[in-house]
Each structure stands twice: as C-alpha cells, then as structure tokens.
Amino acid sequence: MKELVEVIAKALVDDPDSVVVTEREDKKTTVLEVHVADSDMGKVIGKQGRIAKAIRSVVKAAAAKEDKKVIVDIMD
C-alpha cells in the first residue's frame, strides 16, 4: 500500500523528491501518512478534496482485496 500511495503522490506533485510516505501499524489498521512540500499540498488535496478522496478510494479498494483497513492522512 505504501508504494501505491507513493507512486500516486509523486505523479501529482512538481517536486517528487519531497514526497515521503510513512507507514504506521495499529491493531488492525494501517495508517499511511503522506508528507509533501508546502507548495504541492494543493495538488495532492485537490479542489474540495477530490484528489485526496480519490487516493483514499483507490487505497481502500486495494486494501479490501487483502482484507485490511488502511487510512491515508495527508500531513502538513
């Protein structure tokens, strides 16, 4: 999952080297934290959060195949 989010985020931003995705495991949940440059924050979130919502939908579908729960957080 981490690699999937990383590839999507790097494709969206102007500075792909600044994209960092960290993975944190809770009990049954995996939390993916996406860090991007401040100038690229809007590109990852999108108008009214549409791109962020789409990223979460793709990850949720991929996680459902593996019977896992994954949360994607876009960090400041």
PQR file with spaces between the fields and no chain letter, atoms N, CA, C, O and H, PARSE charges and radii, in Angstrom:
ATOM       1  N    MET     1       0.804   -1.195    0.000 -0.4000 1.5000
ATOM       2  CA   MET     1       0.000    0.000    0.000 -0.0000 2.0000
ATOM       3  C    MET     1       0.851    1.264    0.000  0.5500 1.7000
ATOM       4  O    MET     1       0.538    2.240   -0.682 -0.5500 1.4000
ATOM       5  N    LYS     2       1.921    1.229    0.770 -0.4000 1.5000
ATOM       6  CA   LYS     2       2.796    2.392    0.877 -0.0000 2.0000
ATOM       7  C    LYS     2       3.336    2.781   -0.498  0.5500 1.7000
ATOM       8  O    LYS     2       3.373    3.961   -0.845 -0.5500 1.4000
ATOM       9  H    LYS     2       2.174    0.436    1.324  0.4000 1.0000
ATOM      10  N    GLU     3       3.749    1.797   -1.266 -0.4000 1.5000
ATOM      11  CA   GLU     3       4.312    2.067   -2.595 -0.0000 2.0000
ATOM      12  C    GLU     3       3.253    2.641   -3.528  0.5500 1.7000
ATOM      13  O    GLU     3       3.547    3.521   -4.337 -0.5500 1.4000
ATOM      14  H    GLU     3       3.719    0.838   -0.984  0.4000 1.0000
ATOM      15  N    LEU     4       2.026    2.148   -3.420 -0.4000 1.5000
ATOM      16  CA   LEU     4       0.933    2.637   -4.252 -0.0000 2.0000
ATOM      17  C    LEU     4       0.685    4.120   -4.002  0.5500 1.7000
ATOM      18  O    LEU     4       0.576    4.899   -4.949 -0.5500 1.4000
ATOM      19  H    LEU     4       1.787    1.433   -2.763  0.4000 1.0000
ATOM      20  N    VAL     5       0.597    4.511   -2.747 -0.4000 1.5000
ATOM      21  CA   VAL     5       0.361    5.916   -2.397 -0.0000 2.0000
ATOM      22  C    VAL     5       1.537    6.777   -2.834  0.5500 1.7000
ATOM      23  O    VAL     5       1.355    7.897   -3.311 -0.5500 1.4000
ATOM      24  H    VAL     5       0.686    3.878   -1.977  0.4000 1.0000
ATOM      25  N    GLU     6       2.736    6.248   -2.667 -0.4000 1.5000
ATOM      26  CA   GLU     6       3.938    6.994   -3.052 -0.0000 2.0000
ATOM      27  C    GLU     6       3.962    7.268   -4.554  0.5500 1.7000
ATOM      28  O    GLU     6       4.280    8.382   -4.972 -0.5500 1.4000
ATOM      29  H    GLU     6       2.883    5.338   -2.280  0.4000 1.0000
ATOM      30  N    VAL     7       3.635    6.281   -5.356 -0.4000 1.5000
ATOM      31  CA   VAL     7       3.624    6.447   -6.819 -0.0000 2.0000
ATOM      32  C    VAL     7       2.572    7.470   -7.233  0.5500 1.7000
ATOM      33  O    VAL     7       2.838    8.325   -8.078 -0.5500 1.4000
ATOM      34  H    VAL     7       3.376    5.377   -5.017  0.4000 1.0000
ATOM      35  N    ILE     8       1.388    7.388   -6.648 -0.4000 1.5000
ATOM      36  CA   ILE     8       0.316    8.326   -6.994 -0.0000 2.0000
ATOM      37  C    ILE     8       0.712    9.750   -6.606  0.5500 1.7000
ATOM      38  O    ILE     8       0.546   10.676   -7.399 -0.5500 1.4000
ATOM      39  H    ILE     8       1.172    6.693   -5.962  0.4000 1.0000
ATOM      40  N    ALA     9       1.230    9.927   -5.397 -0.4000 1.5000
ATOM      41  CA   ALA     9       1.595   11.266   -4.923 -0.0000 2.0000
ATOM      42  C    ALA     9       2.721   11.856   -5.757  0.5500 1.7000
ATOM      43  O    ALA     9       2.684   13.042   -6.087 -0.5500 1.4000
ATOM      44  H    ALA     9       1.364    9.174   -4.753  0.4000 1.0000
ATOM      45  N    LYS    10       3.724   11.049   -6.105 -0.4000 1.5000
ATOM      46  CA   LYS    10       4.844   11.559   -6.903 -0.0000 2.0000
ATOM      47  C    LYS    10       4.399   11.968   -8.300  0.5500 1.7000
ATOM      48  O    LYS    10       4.981   12.874   -8.895 -0.5500 1.4000
ATOM      49  H    LYS    10       3.754   10.087   -5.837  0.4000 1.0000
ATOM      50  N    ALA    11       3.376   11.310   -8.827 -0.4000 1.5000
ATOM      51  CA   ALA    11       2.866   11.667  -10.153 -0.0000 2.0000
ATOM      52  C    ALA    11       2.111   12.998  -10.131  0.5500 1.7000
ATOM      53  O    ALA    11       1.997   13.659  -11.163 -0.5500 1.4000
ATOM      54  H    ALA    11       2.902   10.574   -8.343  0.4000 1.0000
ATOM      55  N    LEU    12       1.607   13.386   -8.993 -0.4000 1.5000
ATOM      56  CA   LEU    12       0.794   14.598   -8.897 -0.0000 2.0000
ATOM      57  C    LEU    12       1.590   15.876   -8.651  0.5500 1.7000
ATOM      58  O    LEU    12       1.177   16.952   -9.084 -0.5500 1.4000
ATOM      59  H    LEU    12       1.700   12.849   -8.155  0.4000 1.0000
ATOM      60  N    VAL    13       2.714   15.771   -7.970 -0.4000 1.5000
ATOM      61  CA   VAL    13       3.418   16.964   -7.488 -0.0000 2.0000
ATOM      62  C    VAL    13       4.504   17.435   -8.452  0.5500 1.7000
ATOM      63  O    VAL    13       4.913   16.710   -9.360 -0.5500 1.4000
ATOM      64  H    VAL    13       3.049   14.897   -7.619  0.4000 1.0000
ATOM      65  N    ASP    14       4.962   18.676   -8.230 -0.4000 1.5000
ATOM      66  CA   ASP    14       6.057   19.239   -9.020 -0.0000 2.0000
ATOM      67  C    ASP    14       7.421   18.780   -8.501  0.5500 1.7000
ATOM      68  O    ASP    14       8.375   18.666   -9.270 -0.5500 1.4000
ATOM      69  H    ASP    14       4.631   19.264   -7.493  0.4000 1.0000
ATOM      70  N    ASP    15       7.509   18.517   -7.200 -0.4000 1.5000
ATOM      71  CA   ASP    15       8.768   18.109   -6.573 -0.0000 2.0000
ATOM      72  C    ASP    15       8.629   16.694   -6.008  0.5500 1.7000
ATOM      73  O    ASP    15       8.385   16.533   -4.812 -0.5500 1.4000
ATOM      74  H    ASP    15       6.734   18.609   -6.575  0.4000 1.0000
ATOM      75  N    PRO    16       8.780   15.666   -6.851 -0.5600 1.5000
ATOM      76  CA   PRO    16       8.572   14.290   -6.380  0.2800 2.0000
ATOM      77  C    PRO    16       9.588   13.822   -5.348  0.5500 1.7000
ATOM      78  O    PRO    16       9.330   12.860   -4.625 -0.5500 1.4000
ATOM      79  N    ASP    17      10.741   14.487   -5.267 -0.4000 1.5000
ATOM      80  CA   ASP    17      11.747   14.085   -4.280 -0.0000 2.0000
ATOM      81  C    ASP    17      11.320   14.428   -2.847  0.5500 1.7000
ATOM      82  O    ASP    17      11.840   13.855   -1.890 -0.5500 1.4000
ATOM      83  H    ASP    17      10.950   15.269   -5.855  0.4000 1.0000
ATOM      84  N    SER    18      10.380   15.354   -2.704 -0.4000 1.5000
ATOM      85  CA   SER    18       9.951   15.761   -1.366 -0.0000 2.0000
ATOM      86  C    SER    18       8.816   14.881   -0.815  0.5500 1.7000
ATOM      87  O    SER    18       8.399   15.054    0.330 -0.5500 1.4000
ATOM      88  H    SER    18       9.957   15.819   -3.482  0.4000 1.0000
ATOM      89  N    VAL    19       8.327   13.954   -1.616 -0.4000 1.5000
ATOM      90  CA   VAL    19       7.229   13.088   -1.171 -0.0000 2.0000
ATOM      91  C    VAL    19       7.779   11.997   -0.258  0.5500 1.7000
ATOM      92  O    VAL    19       8.684   11.248   -0.626 -0.5500 1.4000
ATOM      93  H    VAL    19       8.666   13.813   -2.546  0.4000 1.0000
ATOM      94  N    VAL    20       7.202   11.930    0.948 -0.4000 1.5000
ATOM      95  CA   VAL    20       7.587   10.904    1.913 -0.0000 2.0000
ATOM      96  C    VAL    20       6.311   10.265    2.446  0.5500 1.7000
ATOM      97  O    VAL    20       5.417   10.960    2.928 -0.5500 1.4000
ATOM      98  H    VAL    20       6.467   12.538    1.247  0.4000 1.0000
ATOM      99  N    VAL    21       6.231    8.950    2.360 -0.4000 1.5000
ATOM     100  CA   VAL    21       5.087    8.221    2.889 -0.0000 2.0000
ATOM     101  C    VAL    21       5.580    7.327    4.020  0.5500 1.7000
ATOM     102  O    VAL    21       6.453    6.481    3.823 -0.5500 1.4000
ATOM     103  H    VAL    21       6.958    8.386    1.969  0.4000 1.0000
ATOM     104  N    THR    22       5.011    7.524    5.205 -0.4000 1.5000
ATOM     105  CA   THR    22       5.380    6.691    6.347 -0.0000 2.0000
ATOM     106  C    THR    22       4.208    5.790    6.698  0.5500 1.7000
ATOM     107  O    THR    22       3.046    6.172    6.564 -0.5500 1.4000
ATOM     108  H    THR    22       4.303    8.211    5.365  0.4000 1.0000
ATOM     109  N    GLU    23       4.533    4.597    7.144 -0.4000 1.5000
ATOM     110  CA   GLU    23       3.519    3.599    7.456 -0.0000 2.0000
ATOM     111  C    GLU    23       3.545    3.292    8.949  0.5500 1.7000
ATOM     112  O    GLU    23       4.601    3.038    9.528 -0.5500 1.4000
ATOM     113  H    GLU    23       5.477    4.286    7.253  0.4000 1.0000
ATOM     114  N    ARG    24       2.369    3.322    9.557 -0.4000 1.5000
ATOM     115  CA   ARG    24       2.262    3.041   10.985 -0.0000 2.0000
ATOM     116  C    ARG    24       1.184    1.980   11.182  0.5500 1.7000
ATOM     117  O    ARG    24       0.078    2.110   10.658 -0.5500 1.4000
ATOM     118  H    ARG    24       1.511    3.529    9.087  0.4000 1.0000
ATOM     119  N    GLU    25       1.501    0.950   11.926 -0.4000 1.5000
ATOM     120  CA   GLU    25       0.564   -0.149   12.167 -0.0000 2.0000
ATOM     121  C    GLU    25      -0.095    0.014   13.527  0.5500 1.7000
ATOM     122  O    GLU    25       0.592    0.148   14.540 -0.5500 1.4000
ATOM     123  H    GLU    25       2.399    0.845   12.352  0.4000 1.0000
ATOM     124  N    ASP    26      -1.409    0.003   13.556 -0.4000 1.5000
ATOM     125  CA   ASP    26      -2.147   -0.085   14.807 -0.0000 2.0000
ATOM     126  C    ASP    26      -2.644   -1.520   14.912  0.5500 1.7000
ATOM     127  O    ASP    26      -2.102   -2.404   14.248 -0.5500 1.4000
ATOM     128  H    ASP    26      -1.968   -0.106   12.733  0.4000 1.0000
ATOM     129  N    LYS    27      -3.649   -1.770   15.719 -0.4000 1.5000
ATOM     130  CA   LYS    27      -4.120   -3.140   15.930 -0.0000 2.0000
ATOM     131  C    LYS    27      -4.501   -3.826   14.616  0.5500 1.7000
ATOM     132  O    LYS    27      -3.835   -4.768   14.187 -0.5500 1.4000
ATOM     133  H    LYS    27      -4.089   -1.053   16.258  0.4000 1.0000
ATOM     134  N    LYS    28      -5.563   -3.355   13.987 -0.4000 1.5000
ATOM     135  CA   LYS    28      -5.999   -3.942   12.717 -0.0000 2.0000
ATOM     136  C    LYS    28      -5.948   -2.936   11.583  0.5500 1.7000
ATOM     137  O    LYS    28      -6.407   -3.212   10.475 -0.5500 1.4000
ATOM     138  H    LYS    28      -6.104   -2.589   14.336  0.4000 1.0000
ATOM     139  N    THR    29      -5.391   -1.776   11.860 -0.4000 1.5000
ATOM     140  CA   THR    29      -5.416   -0.677   10.907 -0.0000 2.0000
ATOM     141  C    THR    29      -4.000   -0.247   10.555  0.5500 1.7000
ATOM     142  O    THR    29      -3.115   -0.198   11.410 -0.5500 1.4000
ATOM     143  H    THR    29      -5.017   -1.552   12.760  0.4000 1.0000
ATOM     144  N    THR    30      -3.805    0.061    9.285 -0.4000 1.5000
ATOM     145  CA   THR    30      -2.553    0.639    8.826 -0.0000 2.0000
ATOM     146  C    THR    30      -2.812    2.106    8.496  0.5500 1.7000
ATOM     147  O    THR    30      -3.757    2.427    7.774 -0.5500 1.4000
ATOM     148  H    THR    30      -4.524    0.021    8.591  0.4000 1.0000
ATOM     149  N    VAL    31      -1.983    2.984    9.017 -0.4000 1.5000
ATOM     150  CA   VAL    31      -2.107    4.412    8.755 -0.0000 2.0000
ATOM     151  C    VAL    31      -0.940    4.840    7.881  0.5500 1.7000
ATOM     152  O    VAL    31       0.221    4.654    8.247 -0.5500 1.4000
ATOM     153  H    VAL    31      -1.216    2.724    9.604  0.4000 1.0000
ATOM     154  N    LEU    32      -1.251    5.412    6.727 -0.4000 1.5000
ATOM     155  CA   LEU    32      -0.231    5.930    5.818 -0.0000 2.0000
ATOM     156  C    LEU    32      -0.251    7.452    5.899  0.5500 1.7000
ATOM     157  O    LEU    32      -1.273    8.083    5.631 -0.5500 1.4000
ATOM     158  H    LEU    32      -2.194    5.562    6.430  0.4000 1.0000
ATOM     159  N    GLU    33       0.878    8.031    6.268 -0.4000 1.5000
ATOM     160  CA   GLU    33       0.994    9.481    6.368 -0.0000 2.0000
ATOM     161  C    GLU    33       1.783    9.984    5.169  0.5500 1.7000
ATOM     162  O    GLU    33       2.915    9.559    4.935 -0.5500 1.4000
ATOM     163  H    GLU    33       1.708    7.518    6.486  0.4000 1.0000
ATOM     164  N    VAL    34       1.178   10.890    4.414 -0.4000 1.5000
ATOM     165  CA   VAL    34       1.794   11.444    3.213 -0.0000 2.0000
ATOM     166  C    VAL    34       2.299   12.842    3.528  0.5500 1.7000
ATOM     167  O    VAL    34       1.530   13.712    3.938 -0.5500 1.4000
ATOM     168  H    VAL    34       0.259   11.236    4.604  0.4000 1.0000
ATOM     169  N    HIS    35       3.591   13.054    3.335 -0.4000 1.5000
ATOM     170  CA   HIS    35       4.212   14.368    3.530 -0.0000 2.0000
ATOM     171  C    HIS    35       4.691   14.866    2.171  0.5500 1.7000
ATOM     172  O    HIS    35       5.421   14.164    1.471 -0.5500 1.4000
ATOM     173  H    HIS    35       4.216   12.347    3.002  0.4000 1.0000
ATOM     174  N    VAL    36       4.280   16.083    1.797 -0.4000 1.5000
ATOM     175  CA   VAL    36       4.720   16.708    0.546 -0.0000 2.0000
ATOM     176  C    VAL    36       5.180   18.130    0.846  0.5500 1.7000
ATOM     177  O    VAL    36       4.963   18.649    1.941 -0.5500 1.4000
ATOM     178  H    VAL    36       3.687   16.653    2.365  0.4000 1.0000
ATOM     179  N    ALA    37       5.816   18.749   -0.142 -0.4000 1.5000
ATOM     180  CA   ALA    37       6.240   20.142    0.016 -0.0000 2.0000
ATOM     181  C    ALA    37       5.004   21.032    0.161  0.5500 1.7000
ATOM     182  O    ALA    37       3.933   20.720   -0.360 -0.5500 1.4000
ATOM     183  H    ALA    37       5.992   18.328   -1.031  0.4000 1.0000
ATOM     184  N    ASP    38       5.172   22.139    0.874 -0.4000 1.5000
ATOM     185  CA   ASP    38       4.044   23.053    1.096 -0.0000 2.0000
ATOM     186  C    ASP    38       3.446   23.556   -0.218  0.5500 1.7000
ATOM     187  O    ASP    38       2.233   23.737   -0.321 -0.5500 1.4000
ATOM     188  H    ASP    38       6.042   22.393    1.297  0.4000 1.0000
ATOM     189  N    SER    39       4.289   23.778   -1.209 -0.4000 1.5000
ATOM     190  CA   SER    39       3.798   24.288   -2.492 -0.0000 2.0000
ATOM     191  C    SER    39       2.986   23.248   -3.256  0.5500 1.7000
ATOM     192  O    SER    39       2.202   23.604   -4.135 -0.5500 1.4000
ATOM     193  H    SER    39       5.275   23.631   -1.125  0.4000 1.0000
ATOM     194  N    ASP    40       3.163   21.967   -2.933 -0.4000 1.5000
ATOM     195  CA   ASP    40       2.447   20.893   -3.622 -0.0000 2.0000
ATOM     196  C    ASP    40       1.234   20.379   -2.853  0.5500 1.7000
ATOM     197  O    ASP    40       0.553   19.464   -3.317 -0.5500 1.4000
ATOM     198  H    ASP    40       3.800   21.678   -2.219  0.4000 1.0000
ATOM     199  N    MET    41       0.958   20.948   -1.697 -0.4000 1.5000
ATOM     200  CA   MET    41      -0.129   20.461   -0.862 -0.0000 2.0000
ATOM     201  C    MET    41      -1.475   20.523   -1.590  0.5500 1.7000
ATOM     202  O    MET    41      -2.273   19.590   -1.502 -0.5500 1.4000
ATOM     203  H    MET    41       1.511   21.691   -1.320  0.4000 1.0000
ATOM     204  N    GLY    42      -1.722   21.607   -2.299 -0.4000 1.5000
ATOM     205  CA   GLY    42      -2.979   21.761   -3.019 -0.0000 2.0000
ATOM     206  C    GLY    42      -3.155   20.763   -4.145  0.5500 1.7000
ATOM     207  O    GLY    42      -4.279   20.379   -4.470 -0.5500 1.4000
ATOM     208  H    GLY    42      -1.073   22.365   -2.371  0.4000 1.0000
ATOM     209  N    LYS    43      -2.061   20.346   -4.736 -0.4000 1.5000
ATOM     210  CA   LYS    43      -2.137   19.386   -5.834 -0.0000 2.0000
ATOM     211  C    LYS    43      -2.505   17.992   -5.339  0.5500 1.7000
ATOM     212  O    LYS    43      -3.150   17.222   -6.051 -0.5500 1.4000
ATOM     213  H    LYS    43      -1.149   20.658   -4.472  0.4000 1.0000
ATOM     214  N    VAL    44      -2.097   17.678   -4.133 -0.4000 1.5000
ATOM     215  CA   VAL    44      -2.408   16.363   -3.577 -0.0000 2.0000
ATOM     216  C    VAL    44      -3.829   16.349   -3.005  0.5500 1.7000
ATOM     217  O    VAL    44      -4.504   15.320   -3.040 -0.5500 1.4000
ATOM     218  H    VAL    44      -1.573   18.303   -3.554  0.4000 1.0000
ATOM     219  N    ILE    45      -4.276   17.483   -2.484 -0.4000 1.5000
ATOM     220  CA   ILE    45      -5.616   17.546   -1.909 -0.0000 2.0000
ATOM     221  C    ILE    45      -6.667   17.784   -2.992  0.5500 1.7000
ATOM     222  O    ILE    45      -7.716   17.140   -2.990 -0.5500 1.4000
ATOM     223  H    ILE    45      -3.727   18.319   -2.455  0.4000 1.0000
ATOM     224  N    GLY    46      -6.393   18.697   -3.909 -0.4000 1.5000
ATOM     225  CA   GLY    46      -7.335   18.971   -4.994 -0.0000 2.0000
ATOM     226  C    GLY    46      -8.452   19.902   -4.563  0.5500 1.7000
ATOM     227  O    GLY    46      -8.599   20.224   -3.384 -0.5500 1.4000
ATOM     228  H    GLY    46      -5.541   19.220   -3.911  0.4000 1.0000
ATOM     229  N    LYS    47      -9.233   20.323   -5.539 -0.4000 1.5000
ATOM     230  CA   LYS    47     -10.359   21.209   -5.249 -0.0000 2.0000
ATOM     231  C    LYS    47     -11.399   20.449   -4.452  0.5500 1.7000
ATOM     232  O    LYS    47     -11.842   19.369   -4.843 -0.5500 1.4000
ATOM     233  H    LYS    47      -9.114   20.061   -6.497  0.4000 1.0000
ATOM     234  N    GLN    48     -11.780   21.031   -3.327 -0.4000 1.5000
ATOM     235  CA   GLN    48     -12.757   20.450   -2.410 -0.0000 2.0000
ATOM     236  C    GLN    48     -12.363   19.037   -1.974  0.5500 1.7000
ATOM     237  O    GLN    48     -13.223   18.232   -1.617 -0.5500 1.4000
ATOM     238  H    GLN    48     -11.420   21.908   -3.009  0.4000 1.0000
ATOM     239  N    GLY    49     -11.068   18.739   -2.003 -0.4000 1.5000
ATOM     240  CA   GLY    49     -10.580   17.449   -1.522 -0.0000 2.0000
ATOM     241  C    GLY    49     -10.831   16.277   -2.440  0.5500 1.7000
ATOM     242  O    GLY    49     -10.772   15.125   -2.009 -0.5500 1.4000
ATOM     243  H    GLY    49     -10.369   19.393   -2.292  0.4000 1.0000
ATOM     244  N    ARG    50     -11.109   16.555   -3.701 -0.4000 1.5000
ATOM     245  CA   ARG    50     -11.475   15.480   -4.627 -0.0000 2.0000
ATOM     246  C    ARG    50     -10.329   14.516   -4.904  0.5500 1.7000
ATOM     247  O    ARG    50     -10.545   13.306   -4.969 -0.5500 1.4000
ATOM     248  H    ARG    50     -11.157   17.491   -4.051  0.4000 1.0000
ATOM     249  N    ILE    51      -9.116   15.031   -5.067 -0.4000 1.5000
ATOM     250  CA   ILE    51      -7.975   14.147   -5.353 -0.0000 2.0000
ATOM     251  C    ILE    51      -7.639   13.306   -4.130  0.5500 1.7000
ATOM     252  O    ILE    51      -7.354   12.114   -4.250 -0.5500 1.4000
ATOM     253  H    ILE    51      -8.940   16.014   -5.013  0.4000 1.0000
ATOM     254  N    ALA    52      -7.672   13.921   -2.958 -0.4000 1.5000
ATOM     255  CA   ALA    52      -7.416   13.175   -1.725 -0.0000 2.0000
ATOM     256  C    ALA    52      -8.459   12.075   -1.549  0.5500 1.7000
ATOM     257  O    ALA    52      -8.132   10.962   -1.137 -0.5500 1.4000
ATOM     258  H    ALA    52      -7.903   14.889   -2.860  0.4000 1.0000
ATOM     259  N    LYS    53      -9.691   12.384   -1.857 -0.4000 1.5000
ATOM     260  CA   LYS    53     -10.767   11.396   -1.752 -0.0000 2.0000
ATOM     261  C    LYS    53     -10.550   10.253   -2.736  0.5500 1.7000
ATOM     262  O    LYS    53     -10.796    9.092   -2.411 -0.5500 1.4000
ATOM     263  H    LYS    53      -9.957   13.288   -2.191  0.4000 1.0000
ATOM     264  N    ALA    54     -10.089   10.585   -3.938 -0.4000 1.5000
ATOM     265  CA   ALA    54      -9.820    9.559   -4.945 -0.0000 2.0000
ATOM     266  C    ALA    54      -8.662    8.650   -4.525  0.5500 1.7000
ATOM     267  O    ALA    54      -8.719    7.435   -4.715 -0.5500 1.4000
ATOM     268  H    ALA    54      -9.889   11.528   -4.202  0.4000 1.0000
ATOM     269  N    ILE    55      -7.617    9.245   -3.955 -0.4000 1.5000
ATOM     270  CA   ILE    55      -6.483    8.447   -3.463 -0.0000 2.0000
ATOM     271  C    ILE    55      -6.962    7.489   -2.381  0.5500 1.7000
ATOM     272  O    ILE    55      -6.598    6.313   -2.376 -0.5500 1.4000
ATOM     273  H    ILE    55      -7.571   10.232   -3.800  0.4000 1.0000
ATOM     274  N    ARG    56      -7.774    7.993   -1.473 -0.4000 1.5000
ATOM     275  CA   ARG    56      -8.292    7.141   -0.392 -0.0000 2.0000
ATOM     276  C    ARG    56      -9.171    6.020   -0.945  0.5500 1.7000
ATOM     277  O    ARG    56      -9.144    4.903   -0.428 -0.5500 1.4000
ATOM     278  H    ARG    56      -8.070    8.948   -1.477  0.4000 1.0000
ATOM     279  N    SER    57      -9.944    6.304   -1.983 -0.4000 1.5000
ATOM     280  CA   SER    57     -10.805    5.279   -2.577 -0.0000 2.0000
ATOM     281  C    SER    57      -9.992    4.169   -3.221  0.5500 1.7000
ATOM     282  O    SER    57     -10.320    2.992   -3.078 -0.5500 1.4000
ATOM     283  H    SER    57      -9.966    7.211   -2.403  0.4000 1.0000
ATOM     284  N    VAL    58      -8.931    4.539   -3.930 -0.4000 1.5000
ATOM     285  CA   VAL    58      -8.073    3.550   -4.575 -0.0000 2.0000
ATOM     286  C    VAL    58      -7.390    2.670   -3.530  0.5500 1.7000
ATOM     287  O    VAL    58      -7.326    1.450   -3.678 -0.5500 1.4000
ATOM     288  H    VAL    58      -8.664    5.496   -4.046  0.4000 1.0000
ATOM     289  N    VAL    59      -6.890    3.292   -2.489 -0.4000 1.5000
ATOM     290  CA   VAL    59      -6.204    2.539   -1.432 -0.0000 2.0000
ATOM     291  C    VAL    59      -7.197    1.636   -0.692  0.5500 1.7000
ATOM     292  O    VAL    59      -6.871    0.503   -0.339 -0.5500 1.4000
ATOM     293  H    VAL    59      -6.941    4.284   -2.368  0.4000 1.0000
ATOM     294  N    LYS    60      -8.392    2.141   -0.467 -0.4000 1.5000
ATOM     295  CA   LYS    60      -9.408    1.335    0.211 -0.0000 2.0000
ATOM     296  C    LYS    60      -9.771    0.101   -0.615  0.5500 1.7000
ATOM     297  O    LYS    60      -9.948   -0.986   -0.065 -0.5500 1.4000
ATOM     298  H    LYS    60      -8.657    3.062   -0.754  0.4000 1.0000
ATOM     299  N    ALA    61      -9.881    0.267   -1.921 -0.4000 1.5000
ATOM     300  CA   ALA    61     -10.191   -0.869   -2.789 -0.0000 2.0000
ATOM     301  C    ALA    61      -9.056   -1.887   -2.785  0.5500 1.7000
ATOM     302  O    ALA    61      -9.304   -3.092   -2.740 -0.5500 1.4000
ATOM     303  H    ALA    61      -9.737    1.150   -2.368  0.4000 1.0000
ATOM     304  N    ALA    62      -7.824   -1.415   -2.830 -0.4000 1.5000
ATOM     305  CA   ALA    62      -6.673   -2.322   -2.813 -0.0000 2.0000
ATOM     306  C    ALA    62      -6.564   -3.028   -1.462  0.5500 1.7000
ATOM     307  O    ALA    62      -6.196   -4.201   -1.400 -0.5500 1.4000
ATOM     308  H    ALA    62      -7.622   -0.436   -2.867  0.4000 1.0000
ATOM     309  N    ALA    63      -6.881   -2.318   -0.391 -0.4000 1.5000
ATOM     310  CA   ALA    63      -6.812   -2.912    0.945 -0.0000 2.0000
ATOM     311  C    ALA    63      -7.915   -3.936    1.150  0.5500 1.7000
ATOM     312  O    ALA    63      -7.719   -4.920    1.863 -0.5500 1.4000
ATOM     313  H    ALA    63      -7.180   -1.365   -0.441  0.4000 1.0000
ATOM     314  N    ALA    64      -9.061   -3.720    0.542 -0.4000 1.5000
ATOM     315  CA   ALA    64     -10.170   -4.653    0.685 -0.0000 2.0000
ATOM     316  C    ALA    64      -9.821   -6.017    0.097  0.5500 1.7000
ATOM     317  O    ALA    64     -10.275   -7.048    0.592 -0.5500 1.4000
ATOM     318  H    ALA    64      -9.220   -2.920   -0.037  0.4000 1.0000
ATOM     319  N    LYS    65      -9.018   -6.017   -0.953 -0.4000 1.5000
ATOM     320  CA   LYS    65      -8.575   -7.278   -1.548 -0.0000 2.0000
ATOM     321  C    LYS    65      -7.760   -8.094   -0.549  0.5500 1.7000
ATOM     322  O    LYS    65      -7.826   -9.323   -0.538 -0.5500 1.4000
ATOM     323  H    LYS    65      -8.649   -5.180   -1.356  0.4000 1.0000
ATOM     324  N    GLU    66      -6.994   -7.403    0.286 -0.4000 1.5000
ATOM     325  CA   GLU    66      -6.135   -8.065    1.267 -0.0000 2.0000
ATOM     326  C    GLU    66      -6.810   -8.166    2.638  0.5500 1.7000
ATOM     327  O    GLU    66      -6.192   -8.595    3.612 -0.5500 1.4000
ATOM     328  H    GLU    66      -6.940   -6.404    0.277  0.4000 1.0000
ATOM     329  N    ASP    67      -8.090   -7.765    2.701 -0.4000 1.5000
ATOM     330  CA   ASP    67      -8.871   -7.816    3.941 -0.0000 2.0000
ATOM     331  C    ASP    67      -8.200   -7.013    5.062  0.5500 1.7000
ATOM     332  O    ASP    67      -8.067   -7.488    6.189 -0.5500 1.4000
ATOM     333  H    ASP    67      -8.592   -7.417    1.909  0.4000 1.0000
ATOM     334  N    LYS    68      -7.784   -5.793    4.729 -0.4000 1.5000
ATOM     335  CA   LYS    68      -7.152   -4.894    5.691 -0.0000 2.0000
ATOM     336  C    LYS    68      -7.892   -3.571    5.694  0.5500 1.7000
ATOM     337  O    LYS    68      -8.696   -3.292    4.805 -0.5500 1.4000
ATOM     338  H    LYS    68      -7.892   -5.407    3.813  0.4000 1.0000
ATOM     339  N    LYS    69      -7.613   -2.758    6.704 -0.4000 1.5000
ATOM     340  CA   LYS    69      -8.144   -1.407    6.758 -0.0000 2.0000
ATOM     341  C    LYS    69      -6.960   -0.449    6.704  0.5500 1.7000
ATOM     342  O    LYS    69      -6.035   -0.540    7.511 -0.5500 1.4000
ATOM     343  H    LYS    69      -6.960   -2.984    7.427  0.4000 1.0000
ATOM     344  N    VAL    70      -7.002    0.462    5.750 -0.4000 1.5000
ATOM     345  CA   VAL    70      -5.915    1.412    5.567 -0.0000 2.0000
ATOM     346  C    VAL    70      -6.482    2.827    5.579  0.5500 1.7000
ATOM     347  O    VAL    70      -7.478    3.117    4.916 -0.5500 1.4000
ATOM     348  H    VAL    70      -7.754    0.536    5.094  0.4000 1.0000
ATOM     349  N    ILE    71      -5.833    3.700    6.340 -0.4000 1.5000
ATOM     350  CA   ILE    71      -6.219    5.108    6.419 -0.0000 2.0000
ATOM     351  C    ILE    71      -5.093    5.935    5.811  0.5500 1.7000
ATOM     352  O    ILE    71      -3.923    5.723    6.128 -0.5500 1.4000
ATOM     353  H    ILE    71      -5.024    3.465    6.878  0.4000 1.0000
ATOM     354  N    VAL    72      -5.445    6.876    4.938 -0.4000 1.5000
ATOM     355  CA   VAL    72      -4.451    7.757    4.324 -0.0000 2.0000
ATOM     356  C    VAL    72      -4.624    9.149    4.919  0.5500 1.7000
ATOM     357  O    VAL    72      -5.687    9.757    4.797 -0.5500 1.4000
ATOM     358  H    VAL    72      -6.396    7.048    4.681  0.4000 1.0000
ATOM     359  N    ASP    73      -3.562    9.652    5.570 -0.4000 1.5000
ATOM     360  CA   ASP    73      -3.554   11.003    6.131 -0.0000 2.0000
ATOM     361  C    ASP    73      -2.563   11.853    5.347  0.5500 1.7000
ATOM     362  O    ASP    73      -1.416   11.459    5.140 -0.5500 1.4000
ATOM     363  H    ASP    73      -2.699    9.158    5.670  0.4000 1.0000
ATOM     364  N    ILE    74      -3.020   13.018    4.918 -0.4000 1.5000
ATOM     365  CA   ILE    74      -2.134   13.963    4.235 -0.0000 2.0000
ATOM     366  C    ILE    74      -1.713   14.980    5.280  0.5500 1.7000
ATOM     367  O    ILE    74      -2.536   15.741    5.790 -0.5500 1.4000
ATOM     368  H    ILE    74      -3.952   13.338    5.086  0.4000 1.0000
ATOM     369  N    MET    75      -0.437   14.988    5.590 -0.4000 1.5000
ATOM     370  CA   MET    75       0.081   15.790    6.695 -0.0000 2.0000
ATOM     371  C    MET    75       0.591   17.142    6.199  0.5500 1.7000
ATOM     372  O    MET    75       0.989   17.294    5.044 -0.5500 1.4000
ATOM     373  H    MET    75       0.231   14.370    5.175  0.4000 1.0000
ATOM     374  N    ASP    76       0.566   18.135    7.122 -0.4000 1.5000
ATOM     375  CA   ASP    76       1.085   19.474    6.819 -0.0000 2.0000
ATOM     376  C    ASP    76       2.582   19.446    6.742  0.5500 1.7000
ATOM     377  O    ASP    76       3.207   20.478    6.496 -0.5500 1.4000
ATOM     378  H    ASP    76       0.243   18.011    8.060  0.4000 1.0000
